[in-house]
Amino acid sequence: MPRPRSAGVVALAVVLVVALVAVTAVVVLLRRPLPDTSGEVAVPGLGAQVRVLRDARGVPQVYAEDPEDLFFAQGYVHAQDRFFQMDFRRHVTAGRLAELVGDAPGAVEADAVVRTMGWRRVAEAELPLLAPETRAYLEAYADGVNAYTGGRSPSELSAAYTALGTRVDLGPVEDWTPVDSLAWLKAMAWSLRANYSDELARAAAYGAVGDVGLVEQLFPPPSASVGEPVVGAVGSLAPAAATSELPAADDEVLAGVVAALADPADPVAGADRALAAVPDLLGDGSGATGGIGSNAWAVSGEHTASGEPLLANDPHLAASFPSTWSQVGLHCTEVDEDCPFDVSGFSFAGMPGVVIGHTADVAWGFTNTGSDVTDLYLERVRDGAALRAGEQVPLTTRTETIRVAGGEDVAIQVRSSGHGPLLSDVVPELAAAGRAAPVPEDAPPAGSDGYAVALSWTALQPGRTMDAVFALDAAQDWDDVREAASLFVVPGQNIVYADTSGSIGYQASGVVPLRQPGAGLGQGTGTWPRPGWDPDYDWVGAVPFADMPSVLDPPDGLVVSANQRITDAFDPFLTADPDTGHRAQRIREVLEDRVAAGRPVTADDMEALQNDRVDPFAEVLVPYLLDAPLPEDPGSSPERRAFTREAVELLRGWDGTTTADSAPAAYYNAVWSTLLRLTFADQLPETAQPRGGSRWFTVVGQLLEDPDSPWWDDATTPAVVETRDQVLGRALQQARLELTATLGADPEDWEWGRLHRLVLRQDVLGDESVPAPVRALWTAGPVDLGGSTSLVDATSWDAREGYGVTAVPSMRMVVDLADLDASRWVDLAGVSEHPWSGHATDQLGAWAEGRTFPWPSTPGAVEDAARDELVLTPRSTSAG
């Protein structure tokens, strides 16, 4: 009997009501954590009223009467916008990620690595080294965070906790501490470390080919770099110039901490070794993809339309969501000695202060120096002791317990030699390097598992980098910036400078170890794993800050830093593996051409240059591709060759511009990826496989001049010896077939952006293992992008894994020293982590299109741009 119409209507109504209730519940859960950004809130801990003005993109500008209130309020607004990101970061840096997310893929492994290194232990040791005012600011920031989080459940702080709570049981949110802020500096130092992966790849490549000379062809020396260094030669250093490995600090406190770290009986001595499972979580900042770097340059007023300097910066980091950076302005209502801050720029959620930006007088940008601050030491270990200078020295050990939400605890034993933790215990690639790395002829025999591998890293020494951040934020001139630079330990940064008095400059920073000269493989440069049993390979101090490269007002009125070699004479002591300089050369060429033509540089020109998408290597490679004969083996018919030539014709006359809609760029990059695979995959292990990037531009550029190099030969066809032209022809053919399958048969319809896409994913809830409806809330994209690896617009990709974007210009800024309010900035995504805040991805579209937003910083401009005002007022704790 048919159901009465009224019954069907009722059933449908019930379904709709249930659906509406479910949707409403989701909306409530998503909107519940959204912070109040206007009105007045009384909070305990403030000394006086604080104003927080937010613009159309939710960027906060904070005004306070004293610095403690200023950083208190910064902690408060960071917690409003990004607390889950902050909590995630502190769990990562403490080796407690599995405690937050459960037995998620990679979590326990990451914890094992970070616990082995002991990042948090080092941060705890740093706190007493810092200036009293720095410690006060860190405490004030923590108090501000806790003022916001106190009394709120996890679900009231972020919908991410609500989603995560369906998988694991979440306890109450812990109070924030100053050490939580300091520990994030270790994560950034890890993300920006240099040479670690190159050193590992050298060992792996040697294990495969057994020829040091062939391996060195894959790691061109600085002399093979293109373009100009950052500054002129400053002379060379010798080991006699060694100094303490730590910056100056209170001698008594410093001596106590150093002694504690050096004492084998102290558990902090094992802090060196948690390095290896973190790349998937933070982005492999070793430079292996060629994507982690930065551009920064300054143009003096003699070349600008305004007559005052311009400064640009765009740090290249792993793509992340929420963004790596959080924009903020921090302003004392009356700037004086007691409250010296009037600074605006990019901060890290979870850490007080501004990292990159400008004060009322100076502007600065950062690029990574690429200094070699890590060394891998091969250790001959037997019976719990490592051989050193002919004697068996006992290893230090400790047990770490990793708690896993919803699972069983995992206990690990951390072993350390005098050089640092035995990372080979937790990193399979390092264990393989211990079996493969070349050693001197008189080396002691390795054990059945090879040599153990220890890590020495300057970031595992406590230092005063946090002091440097606040010193920069109060800087008024060049001397102030140099003083701040002297306090940096890690990550070492190239500081590009400009000020309102008309000067521009450059200063290298960071603690860089000195290595003893000698004839041993990599002895003076740290390019290969080092024999830990031989003291001649030990560090002998650090480069004195007075000898670090520096220049003020260079004669040509330009400073360009894009991770290239810094000076011709100095670089062997900084690194043997700088970026080979293609980005730096392109930036300098564009600026010099404009200057030579007599066209004054404007902020628009600086912004356009940040979005320059010309591939510098295309000029080298394309002529060889156009001349390469196509395969004529039995599988390559005349029709197949004509089919391939149709695609090859895209490259004829192409100017190397890699816009998202470019067909030639799509084919060129497919050919480049295929060429790397055909040339090297048969001879190199996974660790040493090319991912693309500037080093491989140089390597392949040199091989193109040697058509019979053994690298061209395919080791899997022993009866045939392949040459350069054969490999080039096969790359052209295979790339044509690949793009036909993915983009269609007509090459004219191909578009680079359809291959080269950016998808932003939140670290935990954006993972593919998360149900799609939940994942969608913490995912942005895909966005079709132009640019490529090692271009000025460095939207990088891994040539081993496809064309998806892995690293990006994480923000862009142009500072106009003639009118600071005419400056401009853009973040990768937005200031908020809350999906329905309106500010989680409201900058992504502009960023992808190469646009920026106005950057107000003076009081009048900030007031004019304000859309919301939140007033924080003191509340006594007795008032409840």
Buried (B, 14 or more C-beta within 10 A) or exposed (E): EEEEEEEEEEEEEEEEEEEEEEEEEBEEEBEBBBBEBBEEBEBBBBEEBBBBBBBBBBBBBBBBBBBBBBBBBBBBBBBBBBBBBBBBBBBBBBBBBBBBBBBBEBBBBBBBBBBBBBBBBBBBBBBBBBBEEBBBBBBBBBBBBBBBBBEBBBBBBBBBBBBBEEBBEBEEBEEBBBBBBBBBBBBBBBBBBBBBBBBBBBBBBBBBBEEBEBBBBBBBBBEBBBBBBBBEEBEEBEBEBBBBBBBEBBEEEBEBBBEBBEEEEBBBBBBBBBBBBBBEBBBBBBBBBBBBBBBBBBBBBEBBBBEBBBBBBBBBBBBBBBBBBBBBBBBBBEBEEEBBBBBBBBBBBBBBBBBBBBBBBBBBBBBBBBBBBBBBBBBBBEEEBBBBEEEBBEBBBBEBEBEBBEBEEBEBEBBBBBBBBBBBBBBEBBBBBBBBBBBEEEBBEBBEEBBBBBBBBBBBBBBBBBBBBBBBBBBBBBEBBBBBBBBBBBBBBBBBBBBBBBBBBBBBBBBBBBBBBEEBBBBBBBBBBBBBBBEBBBBBBBBBBEBBBBBBEBEBBBBBBBBBBBBBBBBBBBBBBBBBBBBBBBBBBBBBEBBEEEEBBBBEBBBEBBBBBBBBBBEBBBEBBEEBEBBEEEEBEEEBBEBBEBBBBBBEEBEBBBBBEBBBBBBBBBBBBBBBBBBBBBBBBEBBBBBBBBBBBBBBBBBBEEBEBBBBBBEEEEEEEBEBBBBBBBBBBBBBBBBBEBBEEEBEEBBBBBBBBBBBBBBBBBBEEBEEEBBEBBBBBBBBBBBBBBBBBBBBBBBBEEBBBBBBBBBBBBBBBBEBBBBBBBBBBBBBBBBBBBBBBBBBEBBBEBBBBBBBBBBEBBEEBBEBBBBBEBBEEEEE
